[in-house]
Amino acid sequence: MNKCLVLFVEGDTEVEFYKSVIAFARERRSNKQFDTYIEIENVRGIGGFKNLALRKFKMKIKPKYEDDCIFTIALCSDTDVFEFAPKPPVQWKDVEKALLLEGAHNVFLVKAEKSIEDWFLHDLDGIRSFLRLKKNTKIKGENGFKKLQCLFKQANKMYYKGMQSNGMIAKLNIEKISHAVKTQISPLYKALGIKL
């Protein structure tokens, strides 16, 4: 049986970021190879985890491997929408149960505390370099997303949540970020067979 790791993520920014994480993990392996097929699927926002993730797994991913795979699924999301919500937008246990019933062997969460933008800010040098901003550029904002928007604005650019970053992710130091958010991202590295 083959092994298949499926990452369900919230947006295009996350697709780019997790591709970079996987490339970094691949470099850390002795033979620079994985013994696992890897799929990254965009569920277009937090609501997509409720039904789109299951549909994509059932209709797109499983048929591709014709029951010849042991599926591990990572649900990668931000936590900010859960913090003040009286009713959480997603019941993770329900999503996990549905995926397991559909044939997944293991399901786990990768939770970016607050948001993925908070992760990116652990490499301010990389962001400033990408935006061609001075090292002492001031940052304002009550959260990672607003801070990133502030930096982009100072470079006469726009940052949109979930949209492609137009090259910013490629400039980020994935190792530095991974170590800064080790407790949050380590389940993914473990699934990739890497110890951070």
Secondary structure, DSSP 8 states (H G I E B T S, - for coil): -EEEEEEEESSHHHHHHHHHHHHHHHHHSTTS--SEEEEEEE-SSTTHHHHHHHHHIIIIIHHHHTT-EEEEEEEEEESHHHHS-SS-S--HHHHHHHHHHTT-SEEEEEEESS-HHHHHGGGHHHHHHHHT--TT-----SSHHHHHHHHHHHTT----TTS--TTHHHHS-HHHHHHHTHHHHHHHHHHTT---
